[in-house]
Amino acid sequence: MNPVPGGPATGSGRSTPLSHKHRRLAKTKRSYKMPNVMIRKNDSGGLLFYVAKKDMEETIASVETDTSDAWGGAVELTDGSRWYIDPVSPPPRFPTTLRFKRAES
């Protein structure tokens, strides 16, 4: 009888374990694709978008969805870069930290 893949005869079902270096690289790639972004209001009432890993802070120029029911979608910054987050419902209270990804051009 052939053992079932991932069953007791083959161990825990994991493929060859990643080395420490490869785990670190995989974690780095994941966090780069969806960094934690801190959003807070500035003195004039606009929203600031801050990515700590890149030491980047820009003002949000536009948000695709900004209603009393949801906030998010495509977000454009004043430097022209575009980011994306699935709309959040109910809208977050600022300051907050959310995970964004770069929007495709």
N, CA, C and O atoms as CSV, one atom per row, in Angstrom:
chain,resi,resn,atom,element,x,y,z
A,1,MET,N,N,0.852,-1.177,0.000
A,1,MET,CA,C,0.000,0.000,0.000
A,1,MET,C,C,0.894,1.236,0.000
A,1,MET,O,O,1.845,1.317,0.778
A,2,ASN,N,N,0.591,2.202,-0.876
A,2,ASN,CA,C,1.384,3.421,-0.967
A,2,ASN,C,C,0.989,4.384,0.150
A,2,ASN,O,O,-0.195,4.545,0.443
A,3,PRO,N,N,1.977,5.021,0.772
A,3,PRO,CA,C,1.628,5.979,1.832
A,3,PRO,C,C,0.933,7.209,1.249
A,3,PRO,O,O,1.210,7.613,0.120
A,4,VAL,N,N,0.047,7.786,2.014
A,4,VAL,CA,C,-0.655,9.003,1.616
A,4,VAL,C,C,0.297,10.175,1.786
A,4,VAL,O,O,0.919,10.310,2.840
A,5,PRO,N,N,0.429,11.053,0.742
A,5,PRO,CA,C,1.312,12.209,0.903
A,5,PRO,C,C,0.886,13.039,2.115
A,5,PRO,O,O,-0.287,13.382,2.265
A,6,GLY,N,N,1.826,13.345,2.949
A,6,GLY,CA,C,1.536,14.145,4.138
A,6,GLY,C,C,1.016,13.329,5.294
A,6,GLY,O,O,0.789,13.871,6.375
A,7,GLY,N,N,0.820,12.023,5.093
A,7,GLY,CA,C,0.320,11.157,6.146
A,7,GLY,C,C,1.441,10.789,7.096
A,7,GLY,O,O,2.564,11.273,6.949
A,8,PRO,N,N,1.152,9.944,8.061
A,8,PRO,CA,C,2.133,9.595,9.076
A,8,PRO,C,C,3.379,8.926,8.518
A,8,PRO,O,O,4.460,9.068,9.091
A,9,ALA,N,N,3.253,8.196,7.409
A,9,ALA,CA,C,4.415,7.494,6.869
A,9,ALA,C,C,5.433,8.454,6.255
A,9,ALA,O,O,6.605,8.102,6.119
A,10,THR,N,N,5.004,9.655,5.885
A,10,THR,CA,C,5.921,10.601,5.242
A,10,THR,C,C,6.284,11.773,6.139
A,10,THR,O,O,6.946,12.705,5.682
A,11,GLY,N,N,5.885,11.756,7.360
A,11,GLY,CA,C,6.236,12.854,8.271
A,11,GLY,C,C,5.111,13.861,8.385
A,11,GLY,O,O,3.935,13.505,8.307
A,12,SER,N,N,5.469,15.103,8.566
A,12,SER,CA,C,4.489,16.146,8.839
A,12,SER,C,C,3.819,16.694,7.589
A,12,SER,O,O,2.913,17.521,7.693
A,13,GLY,N,N,4.246,16.249,6.402
A,13,GLY,CA,C,3.643,16.760,5.187
A,13,GLY,C,C,4.367,17.964,4.633
A,13,GLY,O,O,4.005,18.459,3.566
A,14,ARG,N,N,5.373,18.446,5.323
A,14,ARG,CA,C,6.140,19.594,4.847
A,14,ARG,C,C,7.141,19.150,3.804
A,14,ARG,O,O,7.641,18.026,3.844
A,15,SER,N,N,7.427,20.027,2.883
A,15,SER,CA,C,8.510,19.754,1.961
A,15,SER,C,C,9.818,19.996,2.719
A,15,SER,O,O,9.798,20.239,3.926
A,16,THR,N,N,10.913,19.935,2.044
A,16,THR,CA,C,12.206,20.142,2.697
A,16,THR,C,C,12.188,21.477,3.436
A,16,THR,O,O,11.808,22.490,2.847
A,17,PRO,N,N,12.580,21.510,4.687
A,17,PRO,CA,C,12.537,22.763,5.456
A,17,PRO,C,C,13.438,23.829,4.827
A,17,PRO,O,O,14.506,23.539,4.288
A,18,LEU,N,N,12.963,25.072,4.919
A,18,LEU,CA,C,13.760,26.183,4.422
A,18,LEU,C,C,14.892,26.480,5.385
A,18,LEU,O,O,14.735,26.353,6.600
A,19,SER,N,N,16.024,26.872,4.846
A,19,SER,CA,C,17.124,27.285,5.710
A,19,SER,C,C,16.759,28.625,6.344
A,19,SER,O,O,15.828,29.297,5.898
A,20,HIS,N,N,17.484,29.002,7.366
A,20,HIS,CA,C,17.244,30.280,8.040
A,20,HIS,C,C,17.322,31.436,7.043
A,20,HIS,O,O,16.494,32.347,7.085
A,21,LYS,N,N,18.307,31.405,6.151
A,21,LYS,CA,C,18.484,32.465,5.161
A,21,LYS,C,C,17.264,32.562,4.254
A,21,LYS,O,O,16.779,33.662,3.988
A,22,HIS,N,N,16.758,31.420,3.771
A,22,HIS,CA,C,15.614,31.440,2.873
A,22,HIS,C,C,14.329,31.875,3.578
A,22,HIS,O,O,13.495,32.556,2.981
A,23,ARG,N,N,14.166,31.485,4.843
A,23,ARG,CA,C,12.991,31.949,5.594
A,23,ARG,C,C,13.034,33.457,5.745
A,23,ARG,O,O,12.010,34.125,5.603
A,24,ARG,N,N,14.233,34.010,6.037
A,24,ARG,CA,C,14.378,35.458,6.192
A,24,ARG,C,C,14.061,36.165,4.881
A,24,ARG,O,O,13.385,37.194,4.885
A,25,LEU,N,N,14.536,35.630,3.761
A,25,LEU,CA,C,14.271,36.235,2.462
A,25,LEU,C,C,12.785,36.174,2.122
A,25,LEU,O,O,12.226,37.144,1.610
A,26,ALA,N,N,12.143,35.042,2.403
A,26,ALA,CA,C,10.717,34.912,2.125
A,26,ALA,C,C,9.924,35.918,2.945
A,26,ALA,O,O,8.990,36.536,2.434
A,27,LYS,N,N,10.288,36.088,4.210
A,27,LYS,CA,C,9.606,37.050,5.072
A,27,LYS,C,C,9.827,38.466,4.565
A,27,LYS,O,O,8.896,39.272,4.569
A,28,THR,N,N,11.035,38.784,4.132
A,28,THR,CA,C,11.345,40.114,3.615
A,28,THR,C,C,10.525,40.404,2.373
A,28,THR,O,O,9.985,41.502,2.240
A,29,LYS,N,N,10.418,39.449,1.461
A,29,LYS,CA,C,9.647,39.662,0.241
A,29,LYS,C,C,8.182,39.883,0.562
A,29,LYS,O,O,7.547,40.748,-0.040
A,30,ARG,N,N,7.630,39.122,1.496
A,30,ARG,CA,C,6.230,39.298,1.862
A,30,ARG,C,C,5.989,40.676,2.442
A,30,ARG,O,O,5.040,41.353,2.047
A,31,SER,N,N,6.825,41.103,3.368
A,31,SER,CA,C,6.589,42.379,4.021
A,31,SER,C,C,6.800,43.546,3.069
A,31,SER,O,O,6.194,44.602,3.250
A,32,TYR,N,N,7.656,43.373,2.048
A,32,TYR,CA,C,7.865,44.443,1.088
A,32,TYR,C,C,6.637,44.608,0.203
A,32,TYR,O,O,6.274,45.728,-0.159
A,33,LYS,N,N,5.996,43.494,-0.147
A,33,LYS,CA,C,4.843,43.574,-1.030
A,33,LYS,C,C,3.633,44.172,-0.339
A,33,LYS,O,O,2.813,44.816,-0.992
A,34,MET,N,N,3.501,43.977,0.954
A,34,MET,CA,C,2.368,44.535,1.687
A,34,MET,C,C,2.864,45.164,2.986
A,34,MET,O,O,2.684,44.601,4.066
A,35,PRO,N,N,3.486,46.333,2.873
A,35,PRO,CA,C,4.032,46.954,4.083
A,35,PRO,C,C,2.941,47.509,4.993
A,35,PRO,O,O,1.838,47.829,4.552
A,36,ASN,N,N,3.284,47.611,6.271
A,36,ASN,CA,C,2.415,48.308,7.213
A,36,ASN,C,C,2.528,49.792,6.921
A,36,ASN,O,O,3.629,50.336,6.829
A,37,VAL,N,N,1.391,50.439,6.777
A,37,VAL,CA,C,1.348,51.867,6.469
A,37,VAL,C,C,0.605,52.567,7.595
A,37,VAL,O,O,-0.509,52.187,7.955
A,38,MET,N,N,1.238,53.594,8.143
A,38,MET,CA,C,0.590,54.389,9.176
A,38,MET,C,C,-0.082,55.590,8.511
A,38,MET,O,O,0.539,56.312,7.730
A,39,ILE,N,N,-1.347,55.789,8.829
A,39,ILE,CA,C,-2.095,56.909,8.274
A,39,ILE,C,C,-2.573,57.761,9.431
A,39,ILE,O,O,-3.158,57.270,10.396
A,40,ARG,N,N,-2.307,59.055,9.307
A,40,ARG,CA,C,-2.753,59.993,10.342
A,40,ARG,C,C,-3.152,61.301,9.682
A,40,ARG,O,O,-2.795,61.559,8.532
A,41,LYS,N,N,-3.883,62.116,10.401
A,41,LYS,CA,C,-4.289,63.420,9.880
A,41,LYS,C,C,-3.188,64.434,10.136
A,41,LYS,O,O,-2.564,64.432,11.197
A,42,ASN,N,N,-2.952,65.304,9.157
A,42,ASN,CA,C,-1.984,66.383,9.358
A,42,ASN,C,C,-2.711,67.614,9.910
A,42,ASN,O,O,-3.922,67.575,10.125
A,43,ASP,N,N,-1.980,68.692,10.135
A,43,ASP,CA,C,-2.561,69.894,10.748
A,43,ASP,C,C,-3.682,70.515,9.927
A,43,ASP,O,O,-4.590,71.134,10.482
A,44,SER,N,N,-3.624,70.351,8.592
A,44,SER,CA,C,-4.650,70.947,7.736
A,44,SER,C,C,-5.826,70.002,7.479
A,44,SER,O,O,-6.726,70.340,6.711
A,45,GLY,N,N,-5.832,68.818,8.114
A,45,GLY,CA,C,-6.956,67.893,7.983
A,45,GLY,C,C,-6.773,66.840,6.903
A,45,GLY,O,O,-7.603,65.940,6.781
A,46,GLY,N,N,-5.693,66.932,6.108
A,46,GLY,CA,C,-5.412,65.907,5.099
A,46,GLY,C,C,-4.845,64.662,5.746
A,46,GLY,O,O,-4.514,64.663,6.932
A,47,LEU,N,N,-4.732,63.605,4.969
A,47,LEU,CA,C,-4.205,62.352,5.498
A,47,LEU,C,C,-2.767,62.142,5.047
A,47,LEU,O,O,-2.446,62.301,3.869
A,48,LEU,N,N,-1.906,61.783,5.993
A,48,LEU,CA,C,-0.506,61.468,5.706
A,48,LEU,C,C,-0.344,59.956,5.640
A,48,LEU,O,O,-0.916,59.228,6.452
A,49,PHE,N,N,0.438,59.486,4.672
A,49,PHE,CA,C,0.688,58.072,4.393
A,49,PHE,C,C,2.152,57.833,4.681
A,49,PHE,O,O,3.007,58.391,3.995
A,50,TYR,N,N,2.474,57.004,5.693
A,50,TYR,CA,C,3.862,56.810,6.119
A,50,TYR,C,C,4.240,55.337,6.088
A,50,TYR,O,O,3.602,54.510,6.738
A,51,VAL,N,N,5.295,55.012,5.317
A,51,VAL,CA,C,5.836,53.650,5.255
A,51,VAL,C,C,7.180,53.686,5.972
A,51,VAL,O,O,8.147,54.242,5.451
A,52,ALA,N,N,7.247,53.103,7.153
A,52,ALA,CA,C,8.452,53.176,7.978
A,52,ALA,C,C,9.644,52.478,7.327
A,52,ALA,O,O,10.759,52.998,7.377
A,53,LYS,N,N,9.430,51.311,6.717
A,53,LYS,CA,C,10.549,50.569,6.126
A,53,LYS,C,C,11.231,51.343,5.010
A,53,LYS,O,O,12.407,51.120,4.726
A,54,LYS,N,N,10.499,52.251,4.379
A,54,LYS,CA,C,11.076,53.047,3.293
A,54,LYS,C,C,11.352,54.485,3.749
A,54,LYS,O,O,11.890,55.284,2.982
A,55,ASP,N,N,10.990,54.814,4.985
A,55,ASP,CA,C,11.093,56.166,5.513
A,55,ASP,C,C,10.467,57.151,4.525
A,55,ASP,O,O,11.058,58.175,4.181
A,56,MET,N,N,9.250,56.811,4.076
A,56,MET,CA,C,8.535,57.604,3.091
A,56,MET,C,C,7.262,58.164,3.721
A,56,MET,O,O,6.465,57.426,4.301
A,57,GLU,N,N,7.084,59.458,3.602
A,57,GLU,CA,C,5.854,60.089,4.071
A,57,GLU,C,C,5.345,61.025,2.984
A,57,GLU,O,O,6.061,61.914,2.525
A,58,GLU,N,N,4.105,60.811,2.585
A,58,GLU,CA,C,3.466,61.629,1.558
A,58,GLU,C,C,2.034,61.911,1.984
A,58,GLU,O,O,1.472,61.208,2.823
A,59,THR,N,N,1.457,62.943,1.398
A,59,THR,CA,C,0.055,63.266,1.621
A,59,THR,C,C,-0.791,62.473,0.643
A,59,THR,O,O,-0.415,62.311,-0.518
A,60,ILE,N,N,-1.921,61.983,1.099
A,60,ILE,CA,C,-2.845,61.266,0.222
A,60,ILE,C,C,-3.596,62.296,-0.615
A,60,ILE,O,O,-4.238,63.199,-0.079
A,61,ALA,N,N,-3.507,62.147,-1.946
A,61,ALA,CA,C,-4.183,63.063,-2.862
A,61,ALA,C,C,-5.619,62.619,-3.116
A,61,ALA,O,O,-6.522,63.454,-3.173
A,62,SER,N,N,-5.844,61.297,-3.270
A,62,SER,CA,C,-7.199,60.802,-3.514
A,62,SER,C,C,-7.351,59.373,-3.025
A,62,SER,O,O,-6.391,58.604,-2.977
A,63,VAL,N,N,-8.585,59.036,-2.664
A,63,VAL,CA,C,-8.945,57.686,-2.222
A,63,VAL,C,C,-10.154,57.264,-3.047
A,63,VAL,O,O,-11.126,58.012,-3.160
A,64,GLU,N,N,-10.093,56.067,-3.622
A,64,GLU,CA,C,-11.180,55.585,-4.489
A,64,GLU,C,C,-12.514,55.531,-3.756
A,64,GLU,O,O,-13.523,55.993,-4.289
A,65,THR,N,N,-12.540,54.979,-2.549
A,65,THR,CA,C,-13.771,54.858,-1.770
A,65,THR,C,C,-13.584,55.571,-0.443
A,65,THR,O,O,-12.773,55.160,0.387
A,66,ASP,N,N,-14.343,56.646,-0.248
A,66,ASP,CA,C,-14.274,57.412,0.997
A,66,ASP,C,C,-15.690,57.837,1.367
A,66,ASP,O,O,-16.085,58.985,1.163
A,67,THR,N,N,-16.451,56.877,1.921
A,67,THR,CA,C,-17.836,57.134,2.284
A,67,THR,C,C,-18.032,56.842,3.766
A,67,THR,O,O,-17.099,56.442,4.461
A,68,SER,N,N,-19.247,57.045,4.234
A,68,SER,CA,C,-19.536,56.739,5.640
A,68,SER,C,C,-19.600,55.232,5.874
A,68,SER,O,O,-19.567,54.783,7.019
A,69,ASP,N,N,-19.694,54.436,4.782
A,69,ASP,CA,C,-19.780,52.982,4.906
A,69,ASP,C,C,-18.453,52.269,4.720
A,69,ASP,O,O,-18.251,51.196,5.290
A,70,ALA,N,N,-17.525,52.844,3.923
A,70,ALA,CA,C,-16.269,52.154,3.612
A,70,ALA,C,C,-15.181,53.161,3.255
A,70,ALA,O,O,-15.457,54.295,2.864
A,71,TRP,N,N,-13.923,52.707,3.404
A,71,TRP,CA,C,-12.763,53.527,3.052
A,71,TRP,C,C,-11.717,52.615,2.444
A,71,TRP,O,O,-11.437,51.543,2.981
A,72,GLY,N,N,-11.129,53.035,1.314
A,72,GLY,CA,C,-10.049,52.249,0.725
A,72,GLY,C,C,-10.107,52.211,-0.782
A,72,GLY,O,O,-10.583,53.148,-1.424
A,73,GLY,N,N,-9.613,51.106,-1.349
A,73,GLY,CA,C,-9.491,50.983,-2.797
A,73,GLY,C,C,-8.157,51.552,-3.243
A,73,GLY,O,O,-7.164,51.473,-2.520
A,74,ALA,N,N,-8.140,52.124,-4.437
A,74,ALA,CA,C,-6.915,52.735,-4.965
A,74,ALA,C,C,-6.663,54.058,-4.239
A,74,ALA,O,O,-7.559,54.890,-4.100
A,75,VAL,N,N,-5.425,54.229,-3.781
A,75,VAL,CA,C,-5.038,55.451,-3.068
A,75,VAL,C,C,-3.884,56.075,-3.844
A,75,VAL,O,O,-2.872,55.421,-4.096
A,76,GLU,N,N,-4.040,57.352,-4.226
A,76,GLU,CA,C,-2.970,58.046,-4.937
A,76,GLU,C,C,-2.350,59.083,-4.011
A,76,GLU,O,O,-3.050,59.817,-3.312
A,77,LEU,N,N,-1.013,59.127,-4.023
A,77,LEU,CA,C,-0.286,60.078,-3.177
A,77,LEU,C,C,0.119,61.295,-3.999
A,77,LEU,O,O,0.065,61.271,-5.229
A,78,THR,N,N,0.522,62.349,-3.316
A,78,THR,CA,C,0.900,63.580,-4.020
A,78,THR,C,C,2.153,63.409,-4.867
A,78,THR,O,O,2.388,64.217,-5.765
A,79,ASP,N,N,2.967,62.383,-4.612
A,79,ASP,CA,C,4.151,62.152,-5.450
A,79,ASP,C,C,3.812,61.333,-6.697
A,79,ASP,O,O,4.701,61.031,-7.494
A,80,GLY,N,N,2.534,60.969,-6.875
A,80,GLY,CA,C,2.091,60.222,-8.042
A,80,GLY,C,C,2.058,58.715,-7.851
A,80,GLY,O,O,1.524,58.009,-8.708
A,81,SER,N,N,2.612,58.193,-6.754
A,81,SER,CA,C,2.593,56.748,-6.541
A,81,SER,C,C,1.182,56.307,-6.161
A,81,SER,O,O,0.409,57.054,-5.562
A,82,ARG,N,N,0.875,55.056,-6.535
A,82,ARG,CA,C,-0.457,54.509,-6.270
A,82,ARG,C,C,-0.335,53.247,-5.426
A,82,ARG,O,O,0.529,52.406,-5.672
A,83,TRP,N,N,-1.199,53.124,-4.438
A,83,TRP,CA,C,-1.237,51.992,-3.533
A,83,TRP,C,C,-2.669,51.471,-3.492
A,83,TRP,O,O,-3.600,52.146,-3.932
A,84,TYR,N,N,-2.832,50.256,-2.956
A,84,TYR,CA,C,-4.176,49.669,-2.913
A,84,TYR,C,C,-4.403,48.934,-1.592
A,84,TYR,O,O,-3.510,48.288,-1.044
A,85,ILE,N,N,-5.640,49.063,-1.106
A,85,ILE,CA,C,-6.120,48.284,0.038
A,85,ILE,C,C,-7.575,47.950,-0.243
A,85,ILE,O,O,-8.333,48.788,-0.734
A,86,ASP,N,N,-7.961,46.710,0.074
A,86,ASP,CA,C,-9.377,46.368,-0.052
A,86,ASP,C,C,-10.160,47.325,0.833
A,86,ASP,O,O,-9.746,47.602,1.959
A,87,PRO,N,N,-11.305,47.844,0.333
A,87,PRO,CA,C,-12.079,48.776,1.152
A,87,PRO,C,C,-12.399,48.200,2.537
A,87,PRO,O,O,-12.792,47.041,2.672
A,88,VAL,N,N,-12.222,49.028,3.539
A,88,VAL,CA,C,-12.431,48.653,4.937
A,88,VAL,C,C,-13.789,49.195,5.375
A,88,VAL,O,O,-14.093,50.372,5.182
A,89,SER,N,N,-14.607,48.307,5.974
A,89,SER,CA,C,-15.917,48.721,6.448
A,89,SER,C,C,-16.091,48.229,7.877
A,89,SER,O,O,-15.911,47.036,8.124
A,90,PRO,N,N,-16.422,49.065,8.800
A,90,PRO,CA,C,-16.607,50.503,8.693
A,90,PRO,C,C,-15.269,51.218,8.492
A,90,PRO,O,O,-14.213,50.646,8.762
A,91,PRO,N,N,-15.311,52.456,8.021
A,91,PRO,CA,C,-14.064,53.194,7.795
A,91,PRO,C,C,-13.230,53.292,9.067
A,91,PRO,O,O,-13.780,53.441,10.158
A,92,PRO,N,N,-11.903,53.211,8.937
A,92,PRO,CA,C,-11.048,53.289,10.131
A,92,PRO,C,C,-11.040,54.689,10.730
A,92,PRO,O,O,-11.308,55.680,10.050
A,93,ARG,N,N,-10.729,54.744,12.002
A,93,ARG,CA,C,-10.506,56.038,12.663
A,93,ARG,C,C,-9.017,56.297,12.620
A,93,ARG,O,O,-8.222,55.384,12.847
A,94,PHE,N,N,-8.630,57.511,12.335
A,94,PHE,CA,C,-7.213,57.860,12.203
A,94,PHE,C,C,-6.722,58.517,13.480
A,94,PHE,O,O,-7.458,59.295,14.086
A,95,PRO,N,N,-5.491,58.224,13.910
A,95,PRO,CA,C,-4.435,57.467,13.231
A,95,PRO,C,C,-4.672,55.961,13.303
A,95,PRO,O,O,-5.282,55.455,14.245
A,96,THR,N,N,-4.172,55.256,12.282
A,96,THR,CA,C,-4.291,53.803,12.224
A,96,THR,C,C,-3.152,53.224,11.397
A,96,THR,O,O,-2.466,53.952,10.680
A,97,THR,N,N,-2.953,51.915,11.498
A,97,THR,CA,C,-1.955,51.207,10.691
A,97,THR,C,C,-2.691,50.140,9.889
A,97,THR,O,O,-3.449,49.341,10.439
A,98,LEU,N,N,-2.454,50.142,8.575
A,98,LEU,CA,C,-3.097,49.195,7.668
A,98,LEU,C,C,-2.041,48.597,6.747
A,98,LEU,O,O,-0.950,49.151,6.607
A,99,ARG,N,N,-2.361,47.468,6.118
A,99,ARG,CA,C,-1.437,46.828,5.165
A,99,ARG,C,C,-1.878,47.152,3.745
A,99,ARG,O,O,-2.982,46.800,3.329
A,100,PHE,N,N,-1.011,47.822,3.015
A,100,PHE,CA,C,-1.272,48.211,1.629
A,100,PHE,C,C,-0.368,47.420,0.703
A,100,PHE,O,O,0.625,46.833,1.132
A,101,LYS,N,N,-0.725,47.412,-0.574
A,101,LYS,CA,C,0.193,46.904,-1.595
A,101,LYS,C,C,0.274,47.939,-2.703
A,101,LYS,O,O,-0.649,48.731,-2.898
A,102,ARG,N,N,1.392,47.927,-3.431
A,102,ARG,CA,C,1.546,48.854,-4.549
A,102,ARG,C,C,0.531,48.509,-5.620
A,102,ARG,O,O,0.344,47.340,-5.958
A,103,ALA,N,N,-0.120,49.529,-6.151
A,103,ALA,CA,C,-1.067,49.315,-7.235
A,103,ALA,C,C,-0.311,49.203,-8.548
A,103,ALA,O,O,0.715,49.853,-8.750
A,104,GLU,N,N,-0.831,48.375,-9.429
A,104,GLU,CA,C,-0.191,48.244,-10.732
A,104,GLU,C,C,-0.490,49.486,-11.558
A,104,GLU,O,O,-1.587,50.043,-11.501
A,105,SER,N,N,0.496,49.903,-12.317
A,105,SER,CA,C,0.344,51.134,-13.122
A,105,SER,C,C,-0.570,50.949,-14.293
A,105,SER,O,O,-0.794,51.890,-15.055
